[in-house]
Amino acid sequence: MKQTKIQILPSLLAADVGRLADEVRRAGTAGADALHVDIMDAHFVPNLSFGPTVVSMAHAEVTLPMNVHLMMDNPENYAERFIKAGAHTLLIHAEIAGDRRALLRRIRGWGARAGITLNPETPLTAMDGLLEEVDEVLCMTVHPGYGGQSFIAEVLPKIAAARAAISASDRAVDLSVDGGITIETAAAAARAGANLLIAGTSLFGKSDMAAAVRAMRHVCEAAWQTSNV
């Protein structure tokens, strides 16, 4: 099933944390399709970020769906809390220990969309047997843990392979990318088959986020049309 809807997701990690509620509302009025929220535990990645209260605040401020990425060693201990806080999509990592299939099923059972995330070096085979359990596959194009990194172009063939696997499954699974997403790298990712573009600094860093969202959507839709996916 060919997924054609390009979606642009500002990443809250790049927002001004001193004005977080204002920044959430700015994303809500900028024409974004959802808000991406990175959750870091200082174990799976070497940094700490937000918790369920931030997701709850953002959920109360805007009608945007909350796309929540758990960069955690033990997401099974926190998944339900984030869903109750307002997560519409909850993404876990393919690299974690434990029964990922069971957790993905529980996430969907709690009423959220479930997603699986692959780090740049993680092969697509890490999600073997999981595609039927997810609504989104996220290919990281930086090493998770910090914002402001450069896009790793070597991930593009994996994005294309992920899109081919999704197409072969005939399921409506979104394919997202996160890390170093600018208007140029977003177009390259869309050309490879990504339809959800998660961008931090290149959106929150602009004084006119609405114009930045429109421009990114335009180039990605054009890139999608010229792709072979």
C-alpha positions in Angstrom: 0.0 0.0 0.0 1.6 3.3 -1.1 1.6 5.9 1.6 1.5 9.3 0.1 0.8 11.8 2.9 3.8 13.8 3.8 3.8 14.9 7.4 6.0 17.5 9.1 6.7 17.1 12.8 8.6 19.8 14.8 10.8 18.2 17.5 10.3 19.7 20.9 13.9 19.0 21.8 14.9 22.1 19.8 12.4 24.4 21.4 13.2 27.2 23.9 12.7 25.3 27.2 12.2 28.5 29.0 9.1 29.1 26.9 8.0 25.6 26.4 4.2 26.1 26.4 4.6 29.0 24.0 6.8 26.9 21.7 4.2 24.1 21.7 1.5 26.6 20.7 3.8 28.0 18.0 4.1 24.5 16.5 0.4 24.1 16.7 -0.3 27.2 14.7 2.5 26.6 12.2 0.6 23.9 10.2 2.6 21.0 11.7 0.9 17.6 11.5 2.1 16.4 14.9 4.6 17.3 17.7 7.6 15.0 18.2 8.7 14.6 21.8 12.0 12.9 22.7 12.2 11.1 26.0 15.8 10.3 27.2 16.8 8.3 30.3 20.6 9.0 30.5 21.1 5.2 30.2 20.1 4.2 26.7 21.4 7.6 25.5 23.8 9.9 27.3 21.3 12.6 28.1 18.1 13.4 30.0 15.1 15.2 28.6 11.4 15.3 29.1 8.9 13.2 31.2 5.2 12.5 31.1 4.3 15.9 32.5 5.7 17.6 29.4 3.7 15.4 27.2 0.6 16.1 29.3 1.3 19.9 29.1 1.7 19.8 25.3 -1.4 17.6 24.9 -3.4 20.2 26.8 -2.0 23.2 24.8 -2.7 22.0 21.2 -4.8 19.5 19.3 -1.7 18.1 17.5 -1.1 14.4 18.0 1.8 13.7 20.3 4.5 11.5 18.6 6.6 10.3 21.6 10.0 8.6 21.1 11.2 6.6 24.1 15.0 6.5 24.1 15.0 4.3 27.2 16.4 1.0 28.4 13.2 -0.1 30.0 10.3 1.5 28.1 7.9 -1.2 29.4 8.0 0.5 32.8 6.8 3.9 31.4 4.8 3.3 28.2 1.4 3.3 29.8 2.2 6.5 31.7 3.1 8.3 28.5 0.0 7.1 26.7 -2.2 8.3 29.7 -0.3 11.7 29.4 -1.5 12.0 25.8 0.9 10.1 23.5 -0.8 9.3 20.2 2.1 7.4 18.9 4.7 5.7 21.1 8.0 4.6 19.6 10.4 2.2 21.2 13.9 1.1 20.1 14.7 -2.1 18.2 18.0 -2.3 20.2 16.4 -2.8 23.7 16.4 -6.1 25.5 13.1 -7.8 26.4 10.0 -8.8 24.5 9.6 -6.0 22.0 6.7 -7.7 20.2 4.7 -8.0 23.5 5.4 -4.4 24.4 4.3 -3.2 20.9 1.1 -5.1 21.3 0.5 -3.6 24.8 1.0 -0.1 23.4 -1.6 -0.7 20.8 -3.9 -2.4 23.4 -3.6 0.8 25.5 -5.0 2.8 22.5 -1.9 4.3 21.0 -0.1 3.8 17.7 3.0 1.7 18.2 6.4 2.4 16.5 9.8 0.8 16.2 13.0 2.9 16.0 16.4 1.9 14.4 19.6 3.6 15.2 21.9 4.5 12.3 24.1 1.4 12.5 21.2 -1.0 13.3 20.3 -3.2 10.3 16.7 -3.4 9.1 16.8 -7.1 10.1 16.5 -6.0 13.7 12.8 -5.5 13.2 12.2 -8.9 11.6 8.8 -10.2 12.7 7.8 -6.8 14.1 6.4 -5.0 11.0 3.0 -6.4 11.5 2.9 -5.0 15.1 3.7 -1.4 14.2 2.1 1.7 12.7 5.4 3.6 12.3 9.0 2.8 11.6 11.6 5.5 12.6 15.0 5.5 11.0 17.4 7.7 13.0 19.7 9.7 10.8 21.9 10.8 13.7 23.1 9.0 16.9 20.3 9.6 19.4 20.8 11.6 22.5 21.6 15.2 21.3 20.1 17.7 19.0 21.9 19.7 16.4 23.9 16.8 14.8 24.5 16.4 11.1 22.4 14.1 8.9 24.0 10.7 8.2 23.5 10.1 4.5 24.6 6.5 4.7 21.2 5.7 6.3 19.3 6.6 3.0 19.6 3.1 1.6 18.1 1.6 4.8 15.2 4.1 4.5 14.6 2.9 0.9 14.8 -0.7 2.1 12.3 0.0 4.9 9.9 1.6 2.4 10.2 -1.5 0.2 9.5 -3.8 3.1 6.4 -1.7 4.1 5.2 -1.7 0.5 5.6 -5.5 0.3 3.6 -5.9 3.5 0.6 -4.0 2.0 0.1 -2.2 5.3 -0.3 1.5 5.9 2.8 1.9 8.0 4.4 5.4 8.3 8.1 5.7 7.7 9.7 8.5 9.7 13.2 10.0 9.8 14.8 12.0 12.6 18.2 13.7 12.9 19.8 16.5 11.0 16.6 17.2 9.0 16.8 20.4 7.0 14.9 21.3 3.9 17.6 19.6 1.8 18.0 16.4 3.8 14.2 16.2 4.2 13.9 16.1 0.5 16.5 13.3 0.2 14.7 11.3 2.9 11.4 11.7 1.2 12.9 10.7 -2.1 14.1 7.5 -0.4 10.6 6.8 0.9 10.1 8.6 4.2 6.7 10.3 4.6 7.1 11.6 8.2 9.9 14.2 8.6 10.9 15.1 12.1 12.8 18.4 12.3 14.1 20.3 15.3 16.4 23.3 14.8 15.4 23.8 11.1 11.8 24.5 12.3 12.0 25.8 15.9 15.0 27.8 14.9 13.1 29.9 12.4 11.2 33.0 13.4 8.5 32.1 10.9 7.9 28.4 11.6 4.8 28.3 9.4 6.8 29.3 6.4 9.5 26.7 7.2 6.8 24.0 7.6 5.2 24.9 4.3 8.6 25.0 2.5 9.6 21.6 3.9 6.3 20.0 3.0 6.5 21.4 -0.6 10.0 20.0 -1.3 9.2 16.7 0.3 6.0 16.3 -1.7 7.9 17.1 -4.9 10.6 14.6 -3.9 8.1 11.9 -3.2 6.6 12.4 -6.6 9.9 11.8 -8.3 10.8 8.8 -6.2 10.2 5.1 -7.1 8.4 4.2 -3.9 
